[in-house]
């Protein structure tokens, strides 16, 4: 019975982590597709709990009602509305999932460390805070720095969930050596630079190409080779030490990031591949957090 409790707890952590990664992809897709204001209010969407699918379901003067949200310049788009609504639904499911995770941690309290339960409680609080931030993003009409804070909180949740999972798993992990430290610093710095590039893209700085962004983009692009070297070396080191699965979790996202980054630069496919690029970066950071967590 005790073993089952721990297994159930671990399953809720894995489910929550997968959902958060999925939400990271959905959230980035919302932004890159221009669907951020698909629902101009919160928590309802055009004043309805189930979003409209056709303009006939809206008041005739809906553009006047939501003029302060930009609808005096745009028309209702059901596709964008439902993309944003999917984002909100996923967030609600995550809320349920992390509450179930916390309940499972209490149920398995004799088999997991006390601070794991505290981290679960913190994740529940952060998910609630993230929901409030999501409402703030809409209220601010997609202010880029608020979106960045929203994303930073999501990354923090991912880090905490990976730490909780690592402690719940209790398996052997790689040594915390120079290779892991260098790779971690490189990935974190690159993520911060990428966030700055993303903010400038949101501001329209890349309308004539990514090079129009300036030094930040050039540094970000050059830094990718440092990340490739550091993470690539770490991945090979992990394979040789018998951590093939963990190595795949760090090298696969790196390959996705490099490929999508090249596609950004050469073909301008920012909107199409940005969600994949960001989600891969989040998986890399999460894997680093897992590797840094010492076994129980």
Phi and psi in degrees as a GROMACS rama.xvg file:
@    title "Ramachandran Plot"
@    xaxis  label "Phi"
@    yaxis  label "Psi"
@TYPE xy
-61.8611  -40.8562  UNK-2
-62.9995  -36.2515  UNK-3
-65.9272  -38.4949  UNK-4
-60.5054  -43.1361  UNK-5
-67.3824  -39.424  UNK-6
-63.6241  -40.5724  UNK-7
-65.5735  -40.3038  UNK-8
-61.5325  -46.9191  UNK-9
-60.5782  -38.461  UNK-10
-64.4458  -37.906  UNK-11
-69.0674  -33.7363  UNK-12
-66.9552  -46.1146  UNK-13
-62.1438  -42.9923  UNK-14
-61.9428  -43.3074  UNK-15
-64.0967  -40.8068  UNK-16
-65.6193  -43.8526  UNK-17
-61.9517  -41.9475  UNK-18
-63.6243  -39.63  UNK-19
-67.0576  -40.6765  UNK-20
-61.8333  -41.6045  UNK-21
-63.238  -41.432  UNK-22
-65.1428  -33.8654  UNK-23
-60.6882  -42.6455  UNK-24
-66.4138  -46.8933  UNK-25
-61.7322  -45.1359  UNK-26
-60.6319  -41.2642  UNK-27
-68.9348  -35.6083  UNK-28
-66.0611  -37.3322  UNK-29
-57.5634  -46.9519  UNK-30
-68.7605  -46.8709  UNK-31
-69.4576  -25.3644  UNK-32
-89.0703  -2.73306  UNK-33
75.2859  24.6573  UNK-34
-97.9655  10.1315  UNK-35
-57.7563  -32.9439  UNK-36
-105.908  25.5041  UNK-37
-59.9733  -31.2829  UNK-38
-118.361  110.743  UNK-39
-78.7372  -6.37373  UNK-40
-129.464  173.821  UNK-41
-153.989  138.379  UNK-42
-82.1931  -14.6184  UNK-43
-76.6774  171.386  UNK-44
-126.528  110.638  UNK-45
56.9104  36.8397  UNK-46
74.4704  10.0398  UNK-47
-123.614  145.653  UNK-48
-74.6465  -31.0467  UNK-49
-111.825  116.763  UNK-50
-59.3718  151.703  UNK-51
-69.4523  154.558  UNK-52
-111.705  -7.16539  UNK-53
-148.619  148.966  UNK-54
-60.5281  -23.6164  UNK-55
-66.7551  -16.808  UNK-56
-86.6409  -0.638415  UNK-57
-104.109  157.906  UNK-58
-61.9628  147.766  UNK-59
-56.679  -29.8854  UNK-60
-102.214  32.088  UNK-61
-60.2651  -32.2359  UNK-62
-67.6301  -32.8614  UNK-63
-73.1267  -40.0636  UNK-64
-61.314  -42.6219  UNK-65
-106.262  29.4282  UNK-66
-61.2745  -36.267  UNK-67
-71.3073  -8.24138  UNK-68
-105.315  14.1613  UNK-69
93.9625  -0.472781  UNK-70
-78.1758  -1.99067  UNK-71
-74.1584  -14.8544  UNK-72
-110.946  -13.9585  UNK-73
-127.796  165.104  UNK-74
-110.892  159.513  UNK-75
-60.4849  132.005  UNK-76
-126.645  105.555  UNK-77
-61.8621  -31.9364  UNK-78
-64.73  -48.0892  UNK-79
-65.7538  -36.0102  UNK-80
-61.5496  -44.4896  UNK-81
-77.4825  -25.0618  UNK-82
-64.3883  -46.0286  UNK-83
-65.197  -36.6965  UNK-84
-67.1714  -36.9133  UNK-85
-60.8889  -39.1346  UNK-86
-58.8303  -44.8529  UNK-87
-68.7634  -40.4184  UNK-88
-62.4602  -42.4324  UNK-89
-62.0002  -41.0396  UNK-90
-60.8397  -38.7505  UNK-91
-65.9614  -40.7594  UNK-92
-64.277  -38.471  UNK-93
-62.9355  -40.0177  UNK-94
-56.58  -45.8228  UNK-95
-64.2704  -41.2216  UNK-96
-64.039  -43.8588  UNK-97
-73.0161  -29.669  UNK-98
-66.3407  -40.9311  UNK-99
-63.2644  -37.3171  UNK-100
-62.8688  -44.8864  UNK-101
-63.9267  -41.829  UNK-102
-61.7189  -40.7847  UNK-103
-66.4814  -33.6556  UNK-104
-67.6  -36.641  UNK-105
-68.0377  -41.0983  UNK-106
-64.6032  -33.8098  UNK-107
-102.385  27.8061  UNK-108
-59.8376  -24.3569  UNK-109
-80.756  -11.7108  UNK-110
-112.531  -9.35907  UNK-111
-124.784  155.181  UNK-112
-61.0066  148.546  UNK-113
-59.1203  -39.678  UNK-114
-69.7229  -18.8382  UNK-115
-65.8854  -39.2053  UNK-116
-65.4674  -38.1994  UNK-117
-65.6559  -38.8284  UNK-118
-65.9202  -36.3365  UNK-119
-63.1356  -42.2453  UNK-120
-63.4124  -38.7758  UNK-121
-64.3218  -40.7054  UNK-122
-62.226  -42.0714  UNK-123
-58.7929  -44.4258  UNK-124
-63.7738  -41.4739  UNK-125
-67.5253  -36.2145  UNK-126
-65.9748  -39.1794  UNK-127
-62.8527  -43.0211  UNK-128
-63.0225  -37.3898  UNK-129
-64.1886  -36.4258  UNK-130
-62.9101  -41.5602  UNK-131
-64.9956  -39.573  UNK-132
-62.6978  -38.2792  UNK-133
-60.1265  -40.9019  UNK-134
-65.4773  -36.5047  UNK-135
-66.7175  -37.2524  UNK-136
-59.2312  -44.9582  UNK-137
-65.8962  -44.7344  UNK-138
-63.4885  -30.9523  UNK-139
-84.7117  -0.070568  UNK-140
57.5032  51.3647  UNK-141
63.0839  45.9283  UNK-142
-63.5672  122.802  UNK-143
-54.7312  -42.1709  UNK-144
-69.2974  -29.2237  UNK-145
-70.5059  -37.1306  UNK-146
-61.7604  -38.8572  UNK-147
-64.8406  -42.3614  UNK-148
-62.1604  -42.7939  UNK-149
-56.5956  -43.8167  UNK-150
-69.0362  -38.4846  UNK-151
-62.4051  -39.8947  UNK-152
-64.7725  -38.7917  UNK-153
-61.1547  -41.5787  UNK-154
-64.3813  -40.1705  UNK-155
-61.5679  -41.6173  UNK-156
-61.8741  -41.8279  UNK-157
-62.4375  -43.1793  UNK-158
-61.0628  -47.0909  UNK-159
-63.6212  -41.8757  UNK-160
-64.2285  -37.1342  UNK-161
-68.0116  -37.0602  UNK-162
-65.0853  -45.0217  UNK-163
-60.6905  -44.0315  UNK-164
-63.6037  -42.4254  UNK-165
-61.126  -42.5619  UNK-166
-69.4957  -34.0959  UNK-167
-73.9741  -29.101  UNK-168
-77.6619  -46.9119  UNK-169
68.9556  18.5972  UNK-170
-85.8312  166.45  UNK-171
-63.4028  140.126  UNK-172
-129.931  162.594  UNK-173
-62.2399  160.661  UNK-174
-69.0669  145.821  UNK-175
-84.2565  92.5622  UNK-176
-116.833  -172.358  UNK-177
-60.815  -39.3498  UNK-178
-60.9601  -43.3213  UNK-179
-67.7946  -40.3393  UNK-180
-63.8024  -46.5758  UNK-181
-64.4533  -44.7778  UNK-182
-63.1393  -39.6093  UNK-183
-64.1142  -46.8393  UNK-184
-61.2188  -43.0136  UNK-185
-62.3154  -44.0729  UNK-186
-66.1102  -43.1466  UNK-187
-65.6181  -45.4488  UNK-188
-61.3734  -43.2245  UNK-189
-63.3106  -37.456  UNK-190
-65.4326  -41.3427  UNK-191
-63.4517  -44.4747  UNK-192
-61.5365  -41.5716  UNK-193
-62.928  -35.4618  UNK-194
-63.8357  -38.4977  UNK-195
-66.8298  -40.8375  UNK-196
-62.2823  -42.9928  UNK-197
-62.0136  -40.0021  UNK-198
-61.3784  -41.2772  UNK-199
-70.8883  -32.3157  UNK-200
-63.8903  -43.0882  UNK-201
-61.6376  -31.38  UNK-202
-78.2991  -6.3811  UNK-203
90.4417  12.1084  UNK-204
-68.0207  -21.0409  UNK-205
-100.424  20.4966  UNK-206
-59.5216  -30.4323  UNK-207
-107.568  18.1151  UNK-208
121.372  153.45  UNK-209
-61.8965  -29.7533  UNK-210
-63.7895  -21.4579  UNK-211
-68.2972  -16.8153  UNK-212
-67.3286  -35.8205  UNK-213
103.866  -147.106  UNK-214
-62.394  -38.9668  UNK-215
-57.8665  -44.2988  UNK-216
-66.5228  -41.6546  UNK-217
-62.8322  -40.1812  UNK-218
-65.0972  -43.8072  UNK-219
-60.698  -42.7354  UNK-220
-66.7452  -43.3748  UNK-221
-66.9773  -37.4517  UNK-222
-63.0355  -24.6702  UNK-223
-61.2809  -31.1636  UNK-224
-72.477  -33.4879  UNK-225
-66.2021  -42.907  UNK-226
-62.1276  -43.0961  UNK-227
-58.476  -45.3752  UNK-228
-66.417  -46.8338  UNK-229
-66.9458  -47.9039  UNK-230
-73.1616  -37.4583  UNK-231
-61.1753  -44.5158  UNK-232
-61.5944  -43.389  UNK-233
-63.2337  -42.8923  UNK-234
-61.8853  -43.58  UNK-235
-63.8058  -40.5779  UNK-236
-61.3005  -41.727  UNK-237
-66.1213  -39.7527  UNK-238
-60.8546  -44.3035  UNK-239
-66.4893  -24.6727  UNK-240
-92.0178  2.89449  UNK-241
92.2632  13.1138  UNK-242
-107.273  57.4237  UNK-243
-62.3035  -44.0218  UNK-244
-60.449  -44.9808  UNK-245
-65.7478  -35.8028  UNK-246
-64.0993  -40.3025  UNK-247
-63.9772  -34.717  UNK-248
-70.9426  -16.5652  UNK-249
-103.14  -32.4039  UNK-250
-83.8787  -35.947  UNK-251
-62.9974  -48.4987  UNK-252
-61.2718  -34.24  UNK-253
-62.567  -43.3229  UNK-254
-62.1012  -41.3134  UNK-255
-63.6851  -43.2667  UNK-256
-63.3105  -45.1637  UNK-257
-63.7623  -45.3063  UNK-258
-64.0587  -44.2337  UNK-259
-69.5142  -35.1972  UNK-260
-63.0624  -40.6296  UNK-261
-65.2275  -39.7848  UNK-262
-64.9174  -36.5788  UNK-263
-57.7162  -50.8242  UNK-264
-69.6023  -43.5396  UNK-265
-88.1433  -32.4782  UNK-266
-120.745  -3.3678  UNK-267
66.9082  26.3743  UNK-268
-85.5389  51.4646  UNK-269
-66.5132  -52.8598  UNK-270
-61.8573  -37.0294  UNK-271
-73.7648  -36.3558  UNK-272
-110.896  -6.48624  UNK-273
-57.917  -41.2911  UNK-274
-59.5603  -40.9886  UNK-275
-66.1387  -41.6348  UNK-276
-60.6647  -46.7424  UNK-277
-69.3851  -42.8116  UNK-278
-63.7772  -39.3595  UNK-279
-62.4407  -39.8798  UNK-280
-63.6414  -40.0106  UNK-281
-64.936  -38.8088  UNK-282
-65.0209  -39.383  UNK-283
-60.4857  -46.9039  UNK-284
-65.4214  -40.8886  UNK-285
-61.7881  -41.3626  UNK-286
-64.7579  -38.0384  UNK-287
-60.9498  -44.4379  UNK-288
-61.0687  -40.9168  UNK-289
-61.1617  -45.2856  UNK-290
-66.269  -32.3363  UNK-291
-75.5472  -17.556  UNK-292
-80.7588  118.386  UNK-293
-68.6854  147.347  UNK-294
-59.6125  155.605  UNK-295
